[in-house]
């Protein structure tokens, strides 16, 4: 009888284990299906937005009424913002796609700054009209390339989850139709850079030929750029090296360096300013193993990395973790005032604490010696401009970029309504509400929340 009871219990255990395994497999598949659906939606939305963008830019070319032109340009700005959001939801973090994102940003920046000015007093110049025609042509090419990728995705039933795995593992055997298609888009957009550099009205506040105008130091050679990349990568042994020069003849250009360590098949890509040899961005594509560090330990690694590479006076602004990677955003601090334009992002592998990603593009564009004016109104006066339903939890002074691309000194308030948290910026000069951001529930804000 005891044996029968034991057999019965064992049978129940086996059935229970099988059911648990089935449930776990089912839940895992549900997560994968959900992620795949989100990727597919974002990709097809991106194609839709690019179709709209091309058509909307085309309509602005035919408009003569300044009254109609301003809202049309606002629509262009809105569409580019939505396209940028769609790009951000695709698993392309491990593949450099910054030129395309920059292109979309520049279109939005140009259209918004043009739309908000008084077009009766300052109508479109001949150069600006020429820029619009150029944008119309360029957006058409991007639209065509994305349509090719979309056709291949639908025809061959391609999965974005395979793209994510291929990028993470650097697996060349996987069908890379999607990756190759996006690389073609990126290559085409890169070709616009030199043309756009001639159009200061298109680039508004960030002209490409002097985008890093605040950077100091002597001009470096290709050989020196390779040496800098090797130092960041910490590679030894036999390497395959590629280097390209962007912005020939200009001190404000950069070198794109690629290093492949043949023994490990690990590749590092890096952009370095010609002037001063500063890293614009750095990416190591190695596979990250099981996490052994927590976010606090990873933060220490990221902070030490910045100090060792002469990025000083930075405060931790945000931190997050996904899979086995910690992502940290730092911003400059001047006399207790947080300077948001001067931001740096660092990726830390949680298996060994090594730096596998780094971006200082925004910092290099914006960082300079600043004379920060005194606030014209008090913090208490600024609070009067905030919705009375918001419960203020924290406050500080901060410099941000407003909607027309100008740096403004603000009071920054962190407040809550029910279970939602908001970051609110009030102009310290006139009390104008400059920006309101709703934070994600899991989004950490200040360094003491790590």
GUTOR-143804 format. One record per residue (C-alpha): x, y, z; residue number from 1; residue in one letter. Coordinates in Angstrom, 2 decimals, m for minus. Layout:
SITE        x        y        z  num  residu
SITE        X        Y        Z  NUM       a
...
***
This chain:
SITE        x        y        z  num  residu
SITE     0.00     0.00     0.00    1       x
SITE     2.84     2.38     0.88    2       x
SITE     4.39     1.65    m2.48    3       x
SITE     1.11     2.45    m4.22    4       x
SITE     0.87     5.72    m2.28    5       x
SITE     4.45     6.66    m3.25    6       x
SITE     3.76     5.80    m6.87    7       x
SITE     0.63     7.96    m6.73    8       x
SITE     2.50    10.88    m5.19    9       x
SITE     5.27    10.53    m7.77   10       x
SITE     2.71    10.50   m10.56   11       x
SITE     1.12    13.67    m9.17   12       x
SITE     4.55    15.29    m8.91   13       x
SITE     5.40    14.37   m12.50   14       x
SITE     2.06    15.71   m13.74   15       x
SITE     2.51    18.87   m11.63   16       x
SITE     6.03    19.43   m12.95   17       x
SITE     4.85    18.90   m16.51   18       x
SITE     1.97    21.34   m16.00   19       x
SITE     4.34    23.91   m14.45   20       x
SITE     6.74    23.50   m17.36   21       x
SITE     3.88    23.87   m19.82   22       x
SITE     2.64    27.02   m18.07   23       x
SITE     6.14    28.53   m18.01   24       x
SITE     6.60    27.73   m21.71   25       x
SITE     3.19    29.19   m22.48   26       x
SITE     3.93    32.40   m20.55   27       x
SITE     7.35    32.75   m22.21   28       x
SITE     5.80    32.35   m25.64   29       x
SITE     3.16    34.95   m24.74   30       x
SITE     5.91    37.44   m23.83   31       x
SITE     7.76    36.74   m27.09   32       x
SITE     4.58    37.10   m29.15   33       x
SITE     3.78    40.38   m27.39   34       x
SITE     7.30    41.73   m28.08   35       x
SITE     7.14    40.62   m31.72   36       x
SITE     3.75    42.28   m32.18   37       x
SITE     5.08    45.54   m30.71   38       x
SITE     8.09    45.48   m33.05   39       x
SITE     5.89    44.77   m36.07   40       x
SITE     3.49    47.56   m35.10   41       x
SITE     6.31    50.09   m34.60   42       x
SITE     7.91    49.16   m37.94   43       x
SITE     4.71    49.43   m39.97   44       x
SITE     3.82    52.66   m38.13   45       x
SITE     7.26    54.02   m39.09   46       x
SITE     6.56    53.27   m42.75   47       x
SITE     3.18    54.96   m42.46   48       x
SITE     4.72    58.04   m40.83   49       x
SITE     7.40    58.28   m43.54   50       x
SITE     4.67    58.14   m46.20   51       x
SITE     2.82    60.94   m44.40   52       x
SITE     6.02    62.95   m43.94   53       x
SITE     6.87    62.81   m47.64   54       x
SITE     3.36    63.88   m48.63   55       x
SITE     3.16    66.65   m46.03   56       x
SITE     6.50    68.17   m47.05   57       x
SITE     5.25    68.01   m50.64   58       x
SITE     2.13    69.98   m49.78   59       x
SITE     4.18    72.74   m48.11   60       x
SITE     6.02    73.26   m51.41   61       x
SITE     2.74    74.08   m53.15   62       x
SITE     1.47    76.47   m50.47   63       x
SITE     1.50    80.20   m51.03   64       x
SITE    m0.58    81.29   m48.05   65       x
SITE     1.56    81.91   m44.98   66       x
SITE    m1.54    81.31   m42.90   67       x
SITE    m1.70    77.73   m44.19   68       x
SITE     2.05    77.14   m44.21   69       x
SITE     2.55    77.49   m40.45   70       x
SITE     0.11    74.70   m39.41   71       x
SITE     1.44    72.52   m42.25   72       x
SITE     4.96    72.84   m40.89   73       x
SITE     3.66    72.02   m37.40   74       x
SITE     2.22    68.83   m38.92   75       x
SITE     5.67    68.01   m40.35   76       x
SITE     7.16    68.47   m36.90   77       x
SITE     4.49    66.25   m35.33   78       x
SITE     4.99    63.49   m37.88   79       x
SITE     8.77    63.47   m37.45   80       x
SITE     8.30    63.21   m33.68   81       x
SITE     6.06    60.19   m34.13   82       x
SITE     8.53    58.63   m36.59   83       x
SITE    11.35    59.12   m34.07   84       x
SITE     9.21    57.44   m31.43   85       x
SITE     8.62    54.46   m33.75   86       x
SITE    12.36    54.13   m34.45   87       x
SITE    13.00    54.16   m30.70   88       x
SITE    10.71    51.15   m30.24   89       x
SITE    12.59    48.96   m32.73   90       x
SITE    15.39    46.62   m31.55   91       x
SITE    18.13    48.68   m33.21   92       x
SITE    20.01    49.78   m30.09   93       x
SITE    22.95    47.55   m30.99   94       x
SITE    23.15    48.85   m34.56   95       x
SITE    24.24    52.46   m35.15   96       x
SITE    21.18    54.26   m36.55   97       x
SITE    22.05    57.72   m35.30   98       x
SITE    22.24    59.40   m38.72   99       x
SITE    18.62    58.57   m39.53  100       x
SITE    17.42    59.67   m36.09  101       x
SITE    19.47    62.85   m36.47  102       x
SITE    17.94    63.45   m39.90  103       x
SITE    14.44    63.16   m38.49  104       x
SITE    15.37    65.45   m35.61  105       x
SITE    16.73    68.08   m37.99  106       x
SITE    13.55    68.02   m40.10  107       x
SITE    11.44    68.46   m36.98  108       x
SITE    13.70    71.18   m35.62  109       x
SITE    13.64    73.15   m38.87  110       x
SITE     9.87    72.82   m39.35  111       x
SITE     9.01    73.77   m35.76  112       x
SITE    11.32    76.79   m35.59  113       x
SITE    10.01    78.02   m38.92  114       x
SITE     6.36    77.45   m38.01  115       x
SITE     6.44    79.31   m34.68  116       x
SITE     7.95    82.49   m36.10  117       x
SITE     5.82    85.24   m37.63  118       x
SITE     5.82    84.23   m41.30  119       x
SITE     4.09    87.50   m42.20  120       x
SITE     7.14    89.43   m41.03  121       x
SITE     9.71    86.73   m41.79  122       x
SITE     8.49    84.67   m44.76  123       x
SITE    10.39    81.66   m46.08  124       x
SITE    13.65    82.64   m47.75  125       x
SITE    14.74    81.21   m51.09  126       x
SITE    17.28    79.08   m49.23  127       x
SITE    14.63    77.69   m46.89  128       x
SITE    12.39    76.82   m49.85  129       x
SITE    15.36    75.09   m51.45  130       x
SITE    15.86    73.16   m48.21  131       x
SITE    12.24    72.02   m48.25  132       x
SITE    12.66    70.71   m51.80  133       x
SITE    15.78    68.85   m50.71  134       x
SITE    13.94    67.35   m47.73  135       x
SITE    11.12    66.26   m50.03  136       x
SITE    13.57    64.41   m52.27  137       x
SITE    15.50    62.86   m49.38  138       x
SITE    12.39    61.69   m47.54  139       x
SITE    11.27    60.02   m50.77  140       x
SITE    14.47    57.97   m50.93  141       x
SITE    14.14    56.88   m47.30  142       x
SITE    10.48    56.06   m47.94  143       x
SITE    11.43    53.84   m50.91  144       x
SITE    14.11    51.95   m48.97  145       x
SITE    11.80    51.32   m46.01  146       x
SITE     9.10    50.08   m48.37  147       x
SITE    11.58    47.52   m49.76  148       x
SITE    12.23    46.27   m46.24  149       x
SITE     8.51    46.22   m45.49  150       x
SITE     7.83    44.20   m48.65  151       x
SITE    10.50    41.66   m47.66  152       x
SITE     9.13    41.41   m44.11  153       x
SITE     5.61    40.70   m45.33  154       x
SITE     6.58    38.42   m48.22  155       x
SITE     9.02    36.27   m46.21  156       x
SITE     7.20    36.51   m42.87  157       x
SITE    10.37    37.83   m41.20  158       x
SITE    10.48    38.20   m37.41  159       x
SITE    11.94    41.15   m35.52  160       x
SITE    12.86    38.89   m32.61  161       x
SITE    15.36    37.21   m34.96  162       x
SITE    16.81    40.66   m35.72  163       x
SITE    17.26    41.35   m32.02  164       x
SITE    19.01    38.01   m31.49  165       x
SITE    21.22    38.50   m34.55  166       x
SITE    22.29    41.97   m33.39  167       x
SITE    22.97    40.79   m29.84  168       x
SITE    24.97    37.73   m30.90  169       x
SITE    26.51    39.23   m34.06  170       x
SITE    25.27    36.11   m35.86  171       x
SITE    26.01    36.52   m39.56  172       x
SITE    24.22    33.27   m40.47  173       x
SITE    20.78    34.62   m39.63  174       x
SITE    18.76    36.13   m42.48  175       x
SITE    19.78    39.79   m42.16  176       x
SITE    17.31    41.24   m44.70  177       x
SITE    15.93    43.70   m42.16  178       x
SITE    19.36    44.66   m40.79  179       x
SITE    20.77    45.14   m44.29  180       x
SITE    17.78    47.23   m45.26  181       x
SITE    18.19    49.58   m42.31  182       x
SITE    21.93    49.83   m42.98  183       x
SITE    21.06    50.94   m46.53  184       x
SITE    18.76    53.62   m45.11  185       x
SITE    21.52    54.76   m42.74  186       x
SITE    24.05    54.87   m45.59  187       x
SITE    21.74    57.00   m47.74  188       x
SITE    21.08    59.41   m44.89  189       x
SITE    24.81    59.70   m44.22  190       x
SITE    25.16    60.94   m47.78  191       x
SITE    22.90    63.89   m47.00  192       x
SITE    25.19    65.19   m44.26  193       x
SITE    27.58    67.03   m46.52  194       x
SITE    24.74    68.63   m48.50  195       x
SITE    22.87    69.71   m45.39  196       x
SITE    26.07    71.18   m43.96  197       x
SITE    25.76    73.90   m46.57  198       x
SITE    22.30    74.90   m45.35  199       x
SITE    22.48    76.73   m42.01  200       x
SITE    18.77    77.57   m42.10  201       x
SITE    17.93    73.88   m42.23  202       x
SITE    20.19    73.00   m39.33  203       x
SITE    19.09    75.92   m37.19  204       x
SITE    21.02    75.83   m33.93  205       x
SITE    23.21    72.84   m34.71  206       x
SITE    25.15    73.49   m37.94  207       x
SITE    27.01    70.36   m38.93  208       x
SITE    30.26    72.08   m39.81  209       x
SITE    30.60    73.46   m36.29  210       x
SITE    28.46    71.02   m34.33  211       x
SITE    31.34    70.47   m31.88  212       x
SITE    32.48    74.10   m31.89  213       x
SITE    33.01    74.17   m28.12  214       x
SITE    35.46    71.26   m28.18  215       x
SITE    39.06    72.23   m27.48  216       x
SITE    42.37    70.57   m28.31  217       x
SITE    44.66    69.84   m31.24  218       x
SITE    43.55    68.04   m34.36  219       x
SITE    44.29    64.33   m34.27  220       x
SITE    45.28    61.99   m37.11  221       x
SITE    43.65    58.73   m38.21  222       x
SITE    46.45    56.85   m36.48  223       x
SITE    45.75    58.68   m33.21  224       x
SITE    42.01    57.98   m33.57  225       x
SITE    42.75    54.26   m33.88  226       x
SITE    44.95    54.41   m30.76  227       x
SITE    42.13    56.10   m28.80  228       x
SITE    39.63    53.45   m29.92  229       x
SITE    42.04    50.66   m28.88  230       x
SITE    42.40    52.26   m25.45  231       x
SITE    38.63    52.31   m24.94  232       x
SITE    38.20    48.78   m26.28  233       x
SITE    41.13    47.37   m24.28  234       x
SITE    41.82    44.94   m27.12  235       x
SITE    44.98    42.90   m27.48  236       x
SITE    46.28    40.63   m30.23  237       x
SITE    45.36    40.56   m33.91  238       x
SITE    42.84    43.22   m34.93  239       x
SITE    41.01    44.10   m38.11  240       x
SITE    40.90    47.91   m38.27  241       x
SITE    38.75    50.22   m40.39  242       x
SITE    38.64    54.00   m40.16  243       x
SITE    36.69    56.60   m42.15  244       x
SITE    36.94    60.38   m42.07  245       x
SITE    33.79    62.48   m41.93  246       x
SITE    33.86    66.16   m42.87  247       x
SITE    37.18    66.24   m44.71  248       x
SITE    39.09    69.48   m44.25  249       x
SITE    37.05    70.49   m41.20  250       x
SITE    38.36    70.52   m37.64  251       x
SITE    34.82    69.84   m36.44  252       x
SITE    34.44    66.53   m38.27  253       x
SITE    35.08    63.10   m36.79  254       x
SITE    36.64    59.72   m37.46  255       x
SITE    34.56    56.52   m37.48  256       x
SITE    36.72    53.66   m36.22  257       x
SITE    35.83    49.95   m36.26  258       x
SITE    37.95    47.34   m34.45  259       x
SITE    37.39    43.60   m34.78  260       x
SITE    39.26    41.34   m32.35  261       x
SITE    39.76    38.23   m34.47  262       x
SITE    40.34    35.83   m31.57  263       x
SITE    36.97    36.61   m29.96  264       x
SITE    35.06    37.95   m32.99  265       x
SITE    34.05    40.92   m30.83  266       x
SITE    33.66    44.22   m32.68  267       x
SITE    33.90    47.76   m31.33  268       x
SITE    32.65    50.82   m33.22  269       x
SITE    33.48    54.37   m32.21  270       x
SITE    33.18    57.95   m33.52  271       x
SITE    35.93    60.34   m32.35  272       x
SITE    36.15    64.11   m32.86  273       x
SITE    39.03    65.29   m35.02  274       x
SITE    39.57    68.20   m32.70  275       x
SITE    40.71    67.01   m29.27  276       x
SITE    40.06    63.30   m29.95  277       x
SITE    36.89    63.11   m27.81  278       x
SITE    34.60    60.06   m28.01  279       x
SITE    31.22    60.88   m29.56  280       x
SITE    29.87    57.37   m29.09  281       x
SITE    31.29    53.93   m28.42  282       x
SITE    29.67    50.50   m28.81  283       x
SITE    30.99    47.05   m27.93  284       x
SITE    28.86    44.25   m29.42  285       x
SITE    30.00    41.40   m27.16  286       x
SITE    27.41    39.06   m25.67  287       x
SITE    26.75    39.84   m21.99  288       x
SITE    26.55    36.84   m19.68  289       x
SITE    24.66    36.28   m16.43  290       x
SITE    24.47    39.41   m14.27  291       x
SITE    26.72    39.46   m11.20  292       x
SITE    26.53    43.19   m10.35  293       x
SITE    23.59    45.26    m9.15  294       x
SITE    22.80    48.80   m10.35  295       x
SITE    24.67    50.44    m7.46  296       x
SITE    27.87    48.59    m8.34  297       x
SITE    27.37    49.32   m12.04  298       x
SITE    26.82    53.02   m11.23  299       x
SITE    30.22    53.10    m9.52  300       x
SITE    31.80    51.59   m12.64  301       x
SITE    30.10    54.15   m14.89  302       x
SITE    31.04    57.08   m12.64  303       x
SITE    34.68    56.00   m12.44  304       x
SITE    34.78    55.54   m16.21  305       x
SITE    33.63    59.13   m16.77  306       x
SITE    36.14    60.55   m14.27  307       x
SITE    38.97    58.55   m15.84  308       x
SITE    38.10    60.05   m19.22  309       x
SITE    37.91    63.69   m18.07  310       x
SITE    34.13    63.97   m17.87  311       x
SITE    33.87    65.81   m14.56  312       x
SITE    31.14    67.56   m12.55  313       x
SITE    28.40    65.20   m13.68  314       x
SITE    25.41    64.07   m11.61  315       x
SITE    23.50    60.85   m12.14  316       x
SITE    20.12    61.73   m13.60  317       x
SITE    18.53    58.41   m14.56  318       x
SITE    19.34    54.72   m14.24  319       x
SITE    17.63    51.62   m15.55  320       x
SITE    18.30    47.95   m16.16  321       x
SITE    17.26    45.72   m19.01  322       x
SITE    18.41    42.12   m19.22  323       x
SITE    22.06    42.05   m18.11  324       x
SITE    22.80    45.70   m18.91  325       x
SITE    22.68    48.85   m16.78  326       x
SITE    22.00    52.16   m18.54  327       x
SITE    22.94    55.44   m16.84  328       x
SITE    22.37    59.05   m17.88  329       x
SITE    24.54    61.77   m16.34  330       x
SITE    24.13    65.55   m16.68  331       x
SITE    26.44    68.42   m15.87  332       x
SITE    26.06    70.41   m12.65  333       x
SITE    27.25    74.02   m12.36  334       x
SITE    27.01    75.70    m8.95  335       x
SITE    24.14    73.41    m8.02  336       x
SITE    22.27    74.09   m11.28  337       x
SITE    21.62    70.98   m13.35  338       x
SITE    22.50    71.55   m17.04  339       x
SITE    20.40    69.09   m19.03  340       x
SITE    21.87    69.85   m22.50  341       x
SITE    25.22    68.52   m21.21  342       x
SITE    24.22    64.87   m20.95  343       x
SITE    26.20    61.64   m21.23  344       x
SITE    24.90    58.05   m21.43  345       x
SITE    26.84    54.98   m20.27  346       x
SITE    26.02    51.27   m20.75  347       x
SITE    27.52    48.85   m18.24  348       x
SITE    27.63    45.06   m18.64  349       x
SITE    26.39    43.57   m15.38  350       x
SITE    28.45    40.39   m15.78  351       x
SITE    31.86    42.03   m15.28  352       x
SITE    31.22    45.78   m15.01  353       x
SITE    32.85    46.67   m18.33  354       x
SITE    31.64    49.65   m20.35  355       x
SITE    29.96    48.38   m23.51  356       x
SITE    28.24    51.57   m24.64  357       x
SITE    28.86    55.29   m24.29  358       x
SITE    27.38    58.41   m25.89  359       x
SITE    28.68    61.95   m25.36  360       x
SITE    27.21    63.50   m28.52  361       x
SITE    24.84    65.89   m26.71  362       x
SITE    27.52    66.80   m24.18  363       x
SITE    30.10    67.66   m26.85  364       x
SITE    27.61    69.78   m28.76  365       x
SITE    26.39    71.78   m25.79  366       x
SITE    29.14    71.84   m23.15  367       x
SITE    30.81    75.23   m22.66  368       x
SITE    31.71    77.73   m19.95  369       x
SITE    28.44    79.26   m18.80  370       x
SITE    27.65    82.35   m16.84  371       x
SITE    24.35    81.47   m15.18  372       x
SITE    22.18    84.49   m14.44  373       x
SITE    20.29    84.89   m11.18  374       x
SITE    16.64    83.92   m11.15  375       x
SITE    14.23    86.85   m11.55  376       x
SITE    11.48    85.19    m9.52  377       x
SITE    11.59    83.07    m6.37  378       x
SITE    10.87    79.33    m6.19  379       x
SITE     7.68    80.08    m4.23  380       x
SITE     6.55    82.47    m6.97  381       x
SITE     7.32    79.83    m9.59  382       x
SITE     5.17    77.30    m7.71  383       x
SITE     2.16    79.58    m8.16  384       x
SITE     2.29    78.73   m11.88  385       x
SITE     1.88    75.00   m11.19  386       x
SITE    m1.47    73.23   m11.12  387       x
SITE    m2.70    73.24    m7.52  388       x
SITE    m3.49    69.50    m7.80  389       x
SITE     0.23    68.70    m8.06  390       x
SITE     1.93    67.81    m4.77  391       x
SITE     5.54    69.07    m4.96  392       x
SITE     8.09    66.54    m3.70  393       x
SITE    11.44    68.00    m4.83  394       x
SITE    12.78    71.12    m6.48  395       x
SITE    16.01    72.48    m7.93  396       x
SITE    17.30    74.91   m10.57  397       x
SITE    18.03    73.60   m14.04  398       x
SITE    18.93    74.74   m17.53  399       x
SITE    16.94    73.14   m20.35  400       x
SITE    16.46    73.68   m24.08  401       x
SITE    13.02    75.13   m24.78  402       x
SITE    10.81    74.47   m27.79  403       x
SITE    12.61    76.99   m30.00  404       x
SITE    16.07    75.68   m29.21  405       x
SITE    17.13    78.26   m26.61  406       x
SITE    18.75    77.53   m23.26  407       x
SITE    16.60    78.80   m20.38  408       x
SITE    17.09    78.80   m16.62  409       x
SITE    14.17    77.14   m14.87  410       x
SITE    12.95    75.89   m11.56  411       x
SITE    12.52    72.14   m11.85  412       x
SITE     9.78    70.62    m9.72  413       x
SITE     9.10    66.95    m9.17  414       x
SITE     5.45    66.44    m8.23  415       x
SITE     2.71    63.85    m8.08  416       x
SITE    m0.99    63.61    m8.82  417       x
SITE    m2.48    60.41    m7.41  418       x
SITE    m0.06    57.69    m8.59  419       x
SITE     1.48    59.66   m11.44  420       x
SITE     4.76    61.56   m11.21  421       x
SITE     5.57    64.67   m13.24  422       x
SITE     8.65    66.78   m13.88  423       x
SITE     7.68    70.43   m14.38  424       x
SITE     9.97    73.25   m15.57  425       x
SITE     9.00    76.85   m14.79  426       x
SITE    11.00    79.68   m16.36  427       x
SITE    12.99    81.40   m13.59  428       x
SITE    12.74    84.73   m15.38  429       x
SITE     9.04    85.16   m16.14  430       x
SITE     7.24    82.16   m14.60  431       x
SITE     6.26    80.63   m17.95  432       x
SITE     5.60    76.89   m17.92  433       x
SITE     8.33    75.67   m20.27  434       x
SITE     7.87    71.91   m20.16  435       x
SITE     5.90    69.19   m18.37  436       x
SITE     6.97    65.53   m18.51  437       x
SITE     5.06    62.55   m17.18  438       x
SITE     7.49    60.00   m15.81  439       x
SITE     7.12    56.26   m16.10  440       x
SITE     6.29    54.61   m12.80  441       x
SITE     9.59    52.73   m12.79  442       x
SITE    11.70    55.67   m13.91  443       x
SITE    14.24    56.76   m11.28  444       x
SITE    14.92    60.47   m11.28  445       x
SITE    17.69    61.46    m8.92  446       x
SITE    20.85    59.74    m7.79  447       x
SITE    19.57    59.14    m4.26  448       x
SITE    16.88    56.90    m5.73  449       x
SITE    19.40    54.34    m6.99  450       x
***
